[in-house]
Amino acid sequence: MPRNTFERFLPYSGAVAGVCWIGQASMQRTSSRDQPGAATTSVIRENLAINYASVACLVLMGMSLLIFATAVRNLLRSGEPGEATFSHIAYGGWLVVVAGISQMVTWNWGLINGAAAAADDAALQALSYVHSFGWAGMGIGLATAFIATGLGGQRAARLPKWFTIPTIALGALGALGTAGIPPGGLVNYLLLPLWLIAASIVMARQQHAHTPTHPIDLTT
C-alpha cells in the first residue's frame, strides 16, 4: 500500500544525521591544538555556546539514526525471503552506533559541565584523552551496520552494486580501525557523513521505486 508522509521521510533521516556529524565536529572547541589530552578550561569556557551546540548536534544525530535504522531495516526486509537476516543485523548495528554516540555525549558533558566548570585541570586532562577517542565506541556497530547493509542490499536487490560494494569495504575498514589497524577508523570518521547523505538519496529512490502508487484492491 502507498506510504504515508512520515514513512517517505524515513530515509532522509540519514542525511540529517550526516549534517549533524559535520556540525558536531566543526563546532566543538575544547583545546587550542588537535591532540589527545590538550583540552583546557579557558578554551572550553570561551567557546561554551558552540560546545553546547556541538553536543546538541550529537543528540539530534542519535535520534535521527534511530529513525534511519528503521528505514534500513524496512528497505532490506522488503526484499528478503520469508526469514529476515541482514535487515535485523543492520538494524542492531545502527543501534550500537547510537549507543556509541550516547557515550560521546557523556564524555562531552564530563568535559564541559564537569571538569571545565570546576576548573579541575587534572580531571580535564584525563577526560580529554578519553574524549579524543570517544568516537571509536561507534566502531563495532558501524562496521556491522555497513557490512550487513551492503550485503543485505545486494542480496535483496534493494541497493545498487556501486553503492553496496563500497559500503561493505567501509565496514571492513571500520572493523580494522576499531581494532587499532589504520587507516580504517579515520576513513570511516571522515566518510560517515558523506555515506549517510548518499544512502538517504539512494534509499529514498529505491523506496519510491518499490512503493505501489495505488492501494491494492483486496476484493478482486
C-alpha positions as CSV (number, residue, x, y, z in Angstrom):
1,M,0.0,0.0,0.0
2,P,1.1,3.6,-0.5
3,R,3.4,5.0,2.2
4,N,2.4,8.0,4.4
5,T,4.4,11.2,4.7
6,F,6.4,10.0,7.7
7,E,7.4,6.8,6.0
8,R,8.5,8.6,2.9
9,F,10.7,10.9,5.2
10,L,12.4,7.9,7.0
11,P,15.4,7.6,4.6
12,Y,16.2,11.3,4.8
13,S,16.9,10.9,8.5
14,G,20.3,9.6,7.4
15,A,21.1,12.9,5.7
16,V,20.1,14.8,8.9
17,A,22.4,12.6,10.9
18,G,25.3,13.2,8.4
19,V,24.8,17.0,8.6
20,C,24.8,16.7,12.4
21,W,28.1,14.7,12.3
22,I,29.7,17.5,10.4
23,G,28.2,20.1,12.7
24,Q,29.5,18.5,15.9
25,A,33.0,18.1,14.6
26,S,33.2,21.6,13.2
27,M,31.8,23.4,16.2
28,Q,33.5,21.6,19.0
29,R,36.2,23.7,20.7
30,T,37.9,22.1,23.7
31,S,41.6,22.8,23.0
32,S,43.9,25.1,21.0
33,R,45.7,22.2,19.3
34,D,44.3,18.9,17.9
35,Q,45.8,16.2,20.1
36,P,44.6,14.0,23.0
37,G,44.9,15.5,26.5
38,A,45.1,19.0,25.2
39,A,41.7,20.3,26.5
40,T,41.9,23.5,28.6
41,T,39.4,25.2,30.9
42,S,39.9,28.6,29.2
43,V,39.2,27.3,25.7
44,I,36.1,25.4,26.7
45,R,34.7,28.4,28.7
46,E,35.4,30.9,25.9
47,N,33.5,28.7,23.4
48,L,30.8,27.5,25.8
49,A,27.8,28.3,23.5
50,I,29.2,26.4,20.4
51,N,30.3,23.5,22.6
52,Y,26.7,23.2,23.7
53,A,25.6,23.4,20.1
54,S,28.1,20.6,19.3
55,V,26.5,18.4,21.9
56,A,23.0,19.2,20.6
57,C,24.2,18.0,17.1
58,L,25.2,14.7,18.6
59,V,21.8,14.3,20.4
60,L,20.0,15.1,17.1
61,M,22.2,12.7,15.2
62,G,21.5,9.9,17.6
63,M,17.7,10.5,17.3
64,S,18.0,10.7,13.5
65,L,20.0,7.4,13.3
66,L,17.3,5.6,15.3
67,I,14.8,6.6,12.6
68,F,17.4,5.8,9.9
69,A,17.9,2.3,11.4
70,T,14.2,1.6,10.9
71,A,14.4,2.8,7.3
72,V,17.3,0.5,6.6
73,R,15.5,-2.5,8.2
74,N,12.3,-1.8,6.3
75,L,14.1,-1.5,2.9
76,L,16.2,-4.6,3.3
77,R,13.2,-6.6,4.8
78,S,11.1,-5.7,1.8
79,G,13.4,-7.7,-0.4
80,E,14.2,-10.6,1.9
81,P,12.6,-14.0,1.6
82,G,10.4,-15.5,4.4
83,E,13.2,-15.3,7.1
84,A,14.8,-11.9,7.8
85,T,18.5,-11.9,8.4
86,F,20.6,-8.9,7.2
87,S,17.8,-6.4,8.0
88,H,17.9,-7.4,11.6
89,I,21.7,-7.4,11.8
90,A,21.9,-4.0,10.1
91,Y,19.2,-2.6,12.5
92,G,21.2,-3.9,15.5
93,G,24.4,-2.4,14.2
94,W,22.8,1.1,13.9
95,L,21.5,0.8,17.4
96,V,25.1,0.1,18.6
97,V,26.2,3.2,16.7
98,V,23.6,5.3,18.6
99,A,24.9,3.8,21.9
100,G,28.4,5.0,20.9
101,I,27.0,8.5,20.2
102,S,25.4,8.5,23.6
103,Q,28.8,7.7,25.1
104,M,30.2,10.7,23.2
105,V,27.6,12.9,24.7
106,T,28.5,11.7,28.1
107,W,32.2,12.5,27.6
108,N,31.3,15.9,26.2
109,W,29.2,16.7,29.3
110,G,32.0,15.5,31.5
111,L,34.4,18.0,29.9
112,I,32.0,21.0,29.6
113,N,29.8,20.7,32.7
114,G,32.2,18.7,34.9
115,A,35.9,19.3,34.8
116,A,35.9,22.6,33.0
117,A,33.1,24.0,35.1
118,A,35.1,23.1,38.3
119,A,38.4,24.2,36.7
120,D,39.8,20.8,37.6
121,D,42.8,20.6,35.2
122,A,43.8,17.1,36.3
123,A,40.4,15.7,35.6
124,L,40.1,17.7,32.4
125,Q,43.3,16.2,31.0
126,A,42.2,12.7,31.8
127,L,38.7,13.2,30.3
128,S,40.3,14.8,27.3
129,Y,42.2,11.7,26.4
130,V,39.1,9.6,26.5
131,H,37.1,12.3,24.8
132,S,39.5,12.3,21.8
133,F,38.8,8.7,21.1
134,G,35.2,8.6,22.1
135,W,34.0,8.2,18.5
136,A,35.7,4.8,18.4
137,G,32.9,3.4,20.6
138,M,30.7,3.6,17.4
139,G,33.2,1.4,15.5
140,I,31.8,-2.1,16.2
141,G,28.2,-1.0,15.4
142,L,29.3,1.0,12.3
143,A,31.3,-1.9,10.9
144,T,28.4,-4.4,11.5
145,A,25.8,-1.9,10.1
146,F,27.9,-1.2,6.9
147,I,28.6,-4.8,6.1
148,A,25.0,-6.0,6.8
149,T,23.5,-3.1,4.9
150,G,25.8,-3.7,1.9
151,L,25.3,-7.5,1.8
152,G,21.6,-7.3,2.5
153,G,21.0,-4.6,-0.1
154,Q,22.9,-6.6,-2.7
155,R,21.3,-9.9,-1.9
156,A,17.8,-8.5,-1.8
157,A,18.5,-6.3,-4.9
158,R,17.3,-3.3,-3.0
159,L,20.5,-1.2,-3.3
160,P,22.7,-0.8,-6.4
161,K,26.1,-2.6,-6.5
162,W,28.0,0.7,-7.0
163,F,26.7,1.6,-3.5
164,T,26.8,-1.8,-1.7
165,I,30.4,-2.8,-2.6
166,P,31.9,0.4,-1.2
167,T,29.6,0.1,1.8
168,I,31.0,-3.4,2.6
169,A,34.5,-2.1,2.1
170,L,33.9,0.7,4.6
171,G,32.6,-1.9,7.1
172,A,35.7,-4.0,6.8
173,L,37.9,-0.9,7.2
174,G,35.8,0.2,10.2
175,A,36.4,-3.2,11.9
176,L,40.1,-2.9,11.3
177,G,40.2,0.6,12.5
178,T,38.3,-0.2,15.7
179,A,40.9,-2.9,16.3
180,G,43.6,-0.3,16.0
181,I,44.7,-1.0,12.5
182,P,44.9,2.2,10.4
183,P,43.5,3.9,8.5
184,G,40.1,2.3,8.8
185,G,38.9,4.4,11.8
186,L,39.9,7.7,10.3
187,V,38.4,6.8,6.9
188,N,35.1,6.0,8.5
189,Y,35.2,9.1,10.6
190,L,35.7,11.3,7.6
191,L,33.4,9.5,5.1
192,L,30.5,8.8,7.5
193,P,28.5,12.0,6.8
194,L,29.0,11.6,3.0
195,W,27.8,7.9,3.2
196,L,24.8,8.9,5.2
197,I,23.7,11.6,2.8
198,A,24.3,9.3,-0.2
199,A,22.5,6.5,1.5
200,S,19.5,8.7,2.2
201,I,19.2,9.6,-1.5
202,V,19.7,6.1,-2.8
203,M,17.2,4.6,-0.2
204,A,14.6,7.2,-0.9
205,R,14.7,6.4,-4.6
206,Q,14.6,2.7,-4.0
207,Q,11.7,3.1,-1.6
208,H,9.8,5.1,-4.2
209,A,10.5,2.5,-6.9
210,H,9.1,-0.3,-4.8
211,T,6.1,1.5,-3.4
212,P,2.7,0.9,-5.2
213,T,1.1,4.1,-6.5
214,H,-2.4,2.9,-5.8
215,P,-3.9,0.9,-3.0
216,I,-4.2,-2.8,-3.6
217,D,-7.7,-4.0,-4.2
218,L,-8.2,-7.0,-1.9
219,T,-11.8,-7.6,-3.1
220,T,-10.7,-8.9,-6.5
